[in-house]
Each structure stands twice: as structure tokens, then as C-alpha cells.
Amino acid sequence: MDFDLHECGVFGEEQHQLAQRVYPAPAGDERLAFERDRDRVVQSRSFRRLAGKTQVFTSRASDHFRSRLTHTIEVAQVARQIASTLCLNVDLAETLALVHDIGHPPFGHAGERALDACLQAHGLRFDHNLHALRIVEQFEQRYAGHRGLNLTLGTREGIIKHSRDYRVVDYPKLAEYFLDQRPPLEAQIIDLADEIAYLTADLDDGVESGHLEIGHIREHVSLLRRSYETVAAAHPQAEEKYIFHDALQAMQKTLTLDLIHTTAKKVREAGAKSLAEIRALDHRVAVFSPEAEVQRLEEKRYLYATLYTCPALDLEHTKAEEVVTELFNFWLEEPQALPDSYYGEIQSEGLVRVIADYIAGMTDHFILLQYADVRRYVRSGRSAAHRIRS
């Protein structure tokens, strides 16, 4: 397959610019700039905490369900394949895949909605991409000479722009990230690699959980049905669950190849022959074909109708929103109960943002422990400040 878009990727002079850091990197390290970024992300505490954060089902339900961490690893696999086939910068694409969910709070999207609602009551918003940037620039403290992970400009740009565009007029503090230009192809593919990974994984976890049935999926998800029929014809004696597993992999391959082919086609149609020309376009060129987009939307609607809003998950979501909201309001009333490291940030960041930062960094398990502590001490009528901060 001839999909060499090397000149449209992050190489050469553009890489030199995007490889810049706020603080000089230590000398004597032979790793390339984005390789070093990848290693710093993987070794960060925030990355490790993804193991304790919900993807669709909480880790309490089964050890076999995806967590944010295992989902992230699957996204990185897809992103590497796409970037490698298109001859893009694989190290940058992998790094962006590994860091793309680092800003998510506990309890998945339910936790994010609840935290955003708490902030909106005070005129603020929670955006997991912008929070991820705060994490890598401020909250990770591993080095003697500076706060943050000191990631390259290219990685930081991709963190905030991989899934949406921001306007300079709305976000003047982000002006250094080329907000009036499209992101590099390495960043553009990440959101779609994310979709490919979770559309496959959520069907798998849905069946594993018992909330979805393979036969029902085949009736309503055409992309899976065609893959299933192909596998079943080749292995007529195989058990349904094994045919289904192979069909999921075939479905993922179909979407991945479609994204590769369509992106290459769109780049050529746009006449773009360099990263500068990719940036100057008025639209993103990493997209699915119209046919694949119809199938993607069909499956996404199916998952929302049958899995994401099923009664069992609705109960979990309601509980998650209750936990986040009660804890947020508690620390709003008793800020002295916050840990010292967060309490000390109130003057510079404001109490509301500090509370959101603290909650967003928690794992599912830790926030439930905090919730139990707070409720116990509130019921006792005693001050929770010393206990919660200790």
C-alpha cells in the first residue's frame, strides 16, 4: 500500500519547532524528543491512575472489563498502526494516544458531567483536554528543577487539539498552540483511533457483562454483522463467542483501514504536501469515508440505546454524580479539609478550580473512600478537616 505522507507529518524543520520544551532536556540522552515524551507520560502518576478509572464498567464489576488504562493501550495500538502505514511520526502519535485520556475524572463520562455541572454553577467549566494540559504542566512533580513533565510543544498541542479546535478569542492563554491552524495529522488521527478502539471494546465488554447479546448486535450493527458472517463461513464449527471475538477484530481492521485510505485520499485531494499546508486547511483531513461514517454512527446509536443508558449503568451513573457533587459541596464548605498541597493552591487558582482538580485526579476506589469518610464524619457532627487531610 502506498500511503507515504511523510512530508505531511511532524519531521524536519517542523519537528525541530515542535520538539521544543519550556526547560532544556538533560544532555546525553539518545532518545528522540517524542520518545522521551512517551516515556515521561508512561512513568507519570496520572497515567498509572488510569488503571483505577472507569471506562464503561467499574473495575468492581469484573477484572476483565476495560479500565481507562487498558482502553488507552488499545488506542495506542491503533494509532501506531495508522501512523506507521501513513508514514507519519509514530512516536508522536503513540505519545498522544497514551496521554489522550489522562485528564478524565473518576466514574467515566458520568463523573465528568457531574464535575462540569458543579463548575458551571460557579461560572466555570470542566474540559478533560484542558485539564490534561494542567496535569502535564503543573500537577506532575517528578523533577527537581521544574513542575510538570516538561513535554514538547508538539505533544502539548496534541493534548488539547486532538479531538476539537479552540478559538484564540475564547482561549487567549492557549495562543502558543496554533489555535488558528489545524493540528498535525498525528494529532488528528487520535480521536478516531479512540473511536475505533472503544466501538470494538464496548461491544466486547457489553457481551461479557451480559447486557448485550451477540444475536441482537448482529441484527442491529451492520458492520459487525458482515464481519461475523465472514468469520462464521470460514469457521462453521466454531462456538459463537469465538466467532464474535474474531468478528470484532475484523471490524476494527475494517475501520482502521478505512481511516488510513480515506485520510490519504483527503490529503491528496486537498493538495497538501507539507505539515504547513495541512495546518493551513480549513478542515481536518483525518476522517472516515462516508460509508464507514454511516456504520460508525449506527453502532454508536446502538451502544447508547442498549448499553450506555441501560438501567444497571444508569444506577451507577446516578451514584457517581451523587458522590462527585456531595464531595464538591463538602470541600466548598470546608476547604480546610483539602490536602495541604491543594489547600495551598487556593489563593492562586481559586477554591472552585482547586476542588475540581483534586476530584479529577482521583481513582474510582479513592473517591469512594473519601466519600465514605466525609459522610461518616458529617453524620457524627464533628469537623472532618483533620481526618480527611491526614
Rosetta blueprint (number, residue, H / E / L):
1 M L
2 D L
3 F L
4 D L
5 L L
6 H H
7 E H
8 C H
9 G L
10 V L
11 F L
12 G H
13 E H
14 E H
15 Q H
16 H H
17 Q H
18 L H
19 A L
20 Q L
21 R L
22 V L
23 Y L
24 P L
25 A L
26 P L
27 A L
28 G L
29 D L
30 E L
31 R L
32 L L
33 A H
34 F H
35 E H
36 R H
37 D H
38 R H
39 D H
40 R H
41 V H
42 V H
43 Q L
44 S L
45 R H
46 S H
47 F H
48 R H
49 R H
50 L H
51 A H
52 G H
53 K L
54 T E
55 Q L
56 V L
57 F L
58 T L
59 S L
60 R L
61 A L
62 S L
63 D L
64 H L
65 F L
66 R L
67 S E
68 R H
69 L H
70 T H
71 H H
72 T H
73 I H
74 E H
75 V H
76 A H
77 Q H
78 V H
79 A H
80 R H
81 Q H
82 I H
83 A H
84 S H
85 T H
86 L L
87 C L
88 L L
89 N L
90 V H
91 D H
92 L H
93 A H
94 E H
95 T H
96 L H
97 A H
98 L H
99 V H
100 H L
101 D L
102 I L
103 G L
104 H L
105 P L
106 P L
107 F L
108 G H
109 H H
110 A H
111 G H
112 E H
113 R H
114 A H
115 L H
116 D H
117 A H
118 C H
119 L H
120 Q H
121 A L
122 H L
123 G L
124 L L
125 R L
126 F L
127 D L
128 H H
129 N H
130 L H
131 H H
132 A H
133 L H
134 R H
135 I H
136 V H
137 E H
138 Q H
139 F H
140 E L
141 Q L
142 R L
143 Y L
144 A L
145 G L
146 H L
147 R L
148 G L
149 L L
150 N L
151 L L
152 T L
153 L H
154 G H
155 T H
156 R H
157 E H
158 G H
159 I H
160 I H
161 K H
162 H L
163 S L
164 R L
165 D L
166 Y L
167 R L
168 V L
169 V L
170 D L
171 Y L
172 P H
173 K H
174 L H
175 A H
176 E H
177 Y H
178 F L
179 L L
180 D L
181 Q L
182 R L
183 P L
184 P L
185 L H
186 E H
187 A H
188 Q H
189 I H
190 I H
191 D H
192 L H
193 A H
194 D H
195 E H
196 I H
197 A H
198 Y H
199 L H
200 T H
201 A H
202 D H
203 L H
204 D H
205 D H
206 G H
207 V H
208 E H
209 S H
210 G L
211 H L
212 L L
213 E L
214 I H
215 G H
216 H H
217 I H
218 R H
219 E H
220 H H
221 V L
222 S H
223 L H
224 L H
225 R H
226 R H
227 S H
228 Y H
229 E H
230 T H
231 V H
232 A H
233 A H
234 A H
235 H L
236 P L
237 Q L
238 A L
239 E L
240 E H
241 K H
242 Y H
243 I H
244 F H
245 H H
246 D H
247 A H
248 L H
249 Q H
250 A H
251 M H
252 Q H
253 K H
254 T H
255 L H
256 T H
257 L H
258 D H
259 L H
260 I H
261 H H
262 T H
263 T H
264 A H
265 K H
266 K H
267 V H
268 R H
269 E H
270 A H
271 G L
272 A L
273 K L
274 S L
275 L H
276 A H
277 E H
278 I H
279 R H
280 A H
281 L L
282 D L
283 H L
284 R L
285 V L
286 A L
287 V L
288 F L
289 S L
290 P H
291 E H
292 A H
293 E H
294 V H
295 Q H
296 R H
297 L H
298 E H
299 E H
300 K H
301 R H
302 Y H
303 L H
304 Y H
305 A H
306 T H
307 L H
308 Y H
309 T L
310 C L
311 P H
312 A H
313 L H
314 D H
315 L H
316 E H
317 H H
318 T H
319 K H
320 A H
321 E H
322 E H
323 V H
324 V H
325 T H
326 E H
327 L H
328 F H
329 N H
330 F H
331 W H
332 L H
333 E H
334 E L
335 P H
336 Q H
337 A H
338 L L
339 P L
340 D H
341 S H
342 Y H
343 Y H
344 G L
345 E L
346 I H
347 Q H
348 S H
349 E H
350 G L
351 L H
352 V H
353 R H
354 V H
355 I H
356 A H
357 D H
358 Y H
359 I H
360 A H
361 G L
362 M L
363 T L
364 D H
365 H H
366 F H
367 I H
368 L H
369 L H
370 Q H
371 Y H
372 A H
373 D H
374 V H
375 R H
376 R H
377 Y H
378 V H
379 R H
380 S H
381 G L
382 R L
383 S L
384 A L
385 A H
386 H H
387 R H
388 I H
389 R H
390 S L
